Amino acid sequence: MNRQSRAEEGRRVLYRLLLIVVAVVYGLVFVLDYLLQLHFTFFLLLSLFGFVVLVLFYMWFRVSTTVESREPVTEPDDRKGPELNEDETTTEAGSLIDAGLSEWPEPMIRINPVTGLMVDVSPGALRLLGAKGVDEVIGVDLYTRFRDTWTAEERQQFRLRLAAENRAAAAVELSGFDGVTRKVLLQVSRSEMAGQRMLLVHLTDLSLLPEASGIRPQPPADAYQAVFSEGLLPMAFFGIDYRIQRANKAFCDLLGYQEEELRGMTAIELVHPEEREQERQILSRLLRGELPVARREKRFIRRNHDVIWVQTSASVSQGIGGTPAFVITMAENITQRKRIERSLSDSRQRLNALVENAEYAILSVDVRHTILLINSRLADLLFALTGIVVETGYNVLDILPDQFRDDFLALHARAMAGESLTIEKQLVLTGKRIDVEIIATPVRNEHRLVVSVSYFGRDISARKQAEAELVRAREQAEQATQAKSSFLATMSHEIRTPLNGVIGMGKLLNQTALSPKQQDYVDSILLSGEALLSVINDILDYSKIESAKMELEYKPFALKRCIEETFDLMASKAIEKKLSLRYSVAKGTPSYIYGDLTRLRQVLMNLVSNAIKFTQQGGITIHVSKMREEGKHVELLFEVQDTGLGIPADRIARLFQSFSQADASTARTYGGTGLGLAICKNLVELMHGSIWVDSVPGQGSNFQFTIRTEASTATEAVKSGRNGSSRLANAHVLLVSDDRTEADLFANYIRRWNMLPQVCEDSAKALDLVRRESGLNLVIIDSTLVSGNAMELAESIRHLRPKDELPIVLFNADRTDNILFDYTSDVVSAVIPKNVDRSKVLDILIGVFSVEDHQRSQHEEGLSRVGASLAEEFPVRILIAEDNQINQKLAQNIFEGLGYRPVIVSNGQEVIDQLRRQVFDIIFMDVQMPELDGLEATRFIMNKMNLQHLPVIVAMTAFALEGDKEKCLEAGMDDYISKPFMIEEIVERIRKWSKGREQAAHEEPSVPVVVVSSATSALIDQTVLDRLREMTAGSDPGFLVQVIGMFIEQARDIYRDLERAGASRDHLAISRLSHKLKGSALNIGAKRIAETCRELELRSKTSFDDTLQILIDRLGKELVESEAVLREVR
């Protein structure tokens, strides 16, 4: 017993002795007073001693109710309370309590953290424990006093919180020593006394917090107010009407409310709407006594509308008469735990999906051969072998067939030893011999010990068969390939050199004046020579492939460009047989890819050429789509479909073999070496793809091949038109065709050129649209129109709208000659042959819209003014690089008219080849060309060719690209002109750069000086008149006078119609007439009239107002003034 306890015992004995003495004295005084009759003294002494007795009695009662404190247990019991024990690695408590608990005002218990036994208690704790004295509780494990309602999971969470936060709280049922069960709030924290770590337990009797008085609970007693308000566990009290009466700070913090806000709210309102009905039913059962305690997990809605998960424990406190008074609810936030559980569940589901959908058979087996995991693929296989539905928990040795058991045990032993294995075995399963690949991977625990093995198996029979076939094929081909390749390599140059000479001389001879019979001879020579050259090229390509000397380029190029160039080269053959050539590219297919443009085009050309050869009617279609995408790599599928003869199934197998055709008669009928498809096969395989064919005899064939490539980030520049091309933008185009596929393909082209197409499938509807739509800028008619005659439709449209107001173009014409611009026809402005390349279609449309292209024979006699003298004054050597044959001929005629004999090539590579053979002073270089474009060719010339005489390079293109001039100059080009070719620009560039590079670089382009009066220059564009005069000077000097006269007469007629339209306030007629006069005025150079007509056209689009009449009057005056000036020109 400690010193404090001994002092208290001494005081208690002293108080008892004093009380006895007072009682004896009081008795003696009473006797003496009775005997001596001293009444006054009696009452005085009686009052005095009565007061002393009362004081002593109080002191004795106070000391008697004090519980003795004992020394801590020095010989601990072996029992250990799992909830209150301290982990040896936990941190020390923050607060120290050195004094005993005998005078502690609240129910407190100190517990040894090692043994879990109570070593000190306060008087209040003795009352809660129902113990008669200290001896009854000291040395007892507090854990044994808790009822089973405190579940194992709750005890585990309590222990984890105590270890992590050094304190924890829980609401439990305590079984007292007196047999009474009490609901208490258990709060545990760490402390230290005399260097010894202790667990300090605080108990709160929950049944006494709100004193039951009727239905409404009263506030907690003062002695427990701090415990309730500052407790760690969120707590609240609900009335039997579910309304909140009190809530502690932890409960308010949990929900984000103030206590005043919670009062009056019901418990149902706090719960998630989906769970409110269930909550109402549970509380109802709880109040009816059907549930002693309601424990559940549910969702609360916080004040900020966040949803949290909580675990609640609710019980009913009885009032007077045993009726329910209120509900005590304690809550714990388990949102984080729920998130972890959901994340684990999602991960488990993803893993299960991965396992079930894998192409492998998957099995996981532990050290005792118990199946831990098996997917359905393997389970189905084992069921087919054994008839057993295998599930987890089975022993794999019990279900594995005997012939596999020994191999499995050996493999499992090696894997359990920590070895990762990959083996290939040949098995007989369900009567079929297959090759399988098995991967065994050991699985280790946190101690790096192997606890199980995961097996992955798959069928590799197809791969093994392919490997065997590859070995056989390689062995068969090696000997023949070596000898053949050696011979062909030796003979290649000997064959090609004389053949190129024959073809070259034939082409030169073809350029001379020949009689019809001689022309026929020359055509035969060229046709035979090119056929022979094609055969030799096929043989050399095949030899190069077989000897592994074929190397592919890997550069970005436009996929559509490759297809269009293929059609461009094959167009003449298709036109001869009246076959259509079409292509489509599926959505999502990259526009630009990396690879070898030349070789891919070679494959397509071979397949298209074969399709044309074996197709008599219908057409050929190329379709490209994306099969799959893996990272940065994409696999593209090409399909070349025809409507030709088809191929019998028994002959398809040898199609891709060397020197082989589907039929022996094919070579006699159609020609060919039988190497084309073999070369295609090898080229496709070099592109990491494969090729095959589907064919139905009599219906056609579908040759398909794949390539593996990468998408390029290159994009097409945004084009801004110049001259005629600028008028393409937003032009309204009516496309008339009853072939929907052809119409859609053509409409897509038009949209890409920033035009607005409208497709019509019927001639009558098209004519009606022309009548109603005054805003049309161009009509394009399919010459193969079935619903009517194309030319008759064009003539009907022409009766409604003049040529200069609404041009008409025919497409899909069966023409083998060059594209026709008919300047004299009053009906059609241009004709587009069938299967022409889209870049040529664009050139045609530019020409239709361009004032300059509508001038006749610009390159003819009108050049004589500058022709002979320019070539004599500046005798420069000129090279022209242009891939468009029409533009080649146009350029050739222009330069020949100027007195030059230019060398013309089709691509940048040919430019480089020409520079290696001869010297040139000026190169007019097209920017966009196949093989090697103008920019790349220029960079090569400037950076890699050591030329003693460096030529001037002038860029040419149909569009003025945004930043195009800067790109050309950056590449090394010296100057820039745009298409269509302008004589003045060409002459100006020749004069400028013939003076020398250094001098020309500092000069501004020269402009012809025309002396005109200021009044005339305001009315007439003298440059247009000069150009008209120049172009017609040699051919018809009176042509300009005729044109001016026609314009004056037409302008007068249109103006009279404008006056009538103004008088009738017909704004649509004003718009149409002003548009018509504007076009004629621009062609003749009457710019003031054109400007006024433009303003009239814009203002009259929607309605009529007084401004229109003012503009019409002004136009009349300008017509008179301009007519006077133009008559002087006449």
Protein Blocks (a to p, Z undefined) as FASTA:
>chain_A
ZZklmmmmmmmmmmmmmmmmmmmmmmmmmmmmmmnopaklmmmmmmmmmmmmmmmmmmmm
mmmmpccdddddfbdcfbdcfklpccfkbccdfbdcfbdcklgcbdcddddfklopafbd
cfklmmmnopabfklmgopafklmpcfklcfklmmmmmmmmmmnopacdddddddfkopa
cddddddddddeehiacdddddddfklmpacehjbccdddfklmmmmmmpmbdcddddfk
opafbdcfklmmmnopafklmgopafklmpcfklmmmmmmmmmmmmnopambacdddddd
dfkopacdddddddddddehhiafbdcdddddfklmmmmmmmmmmmmmmmmmmmmmpcbd
cddddfkopafbdcfklmmmmmmmnopacdehiafklmgcfklmmmmmmmmmmmmnopac
dddddddeehiacdddddddddddfkopafbdcdddddfklmmmmmmmmmmmmmmmmmmm
mmmmmmmmmmmmmmmmmmmmmmmmmmmmmmpccdfklmmmmmmmmmmmmmmmmmmmmmmm
mmmmmnopaccddddddfklmmmmmmmmmmmmmmmnopacdddddehiafbdcddfklmm
mmmmmmmmmmmmmpcbhcdddddddfbdehjbccdddddddfbebpafklmmmmmpghia
fbfklmmmngpjhlmmmmmmmmmmmnopaddddddehiaccddddddddddfbdcddddd
ehjlmmmgopacddddfbfklmmmmmmmmmmnopacdddfbfklmmmmmmmmmmbcbdcd
dfkbfkbcfklmmmmmmmmpcfklmccddehiacfbdcdddfkbckbmbdcdehiafklm
mmmmmmmmpmklmpghklmmmlmmmmmmmmmmmccddddddfbfklmmmmmmmmmmnopa
cdddfbfklmmmmmmmmccfbdcddfbdghiafklmmmmmmmmmccfbdcddddddfbdc
ehklmmmmmnopabdcdddddfklmmmmmmmmmnojklmmmpccddddddddfklmmmpc
fklmmmmmmmmmmmommlmmmmmmmmmmmmmmmmmmmmmmmmnopaklmmmmmmmmmmmm
mmnopaklmmmmmmmmmmmmmmccfklmmmmmmmmmmmmmmmmmmmmmZZ
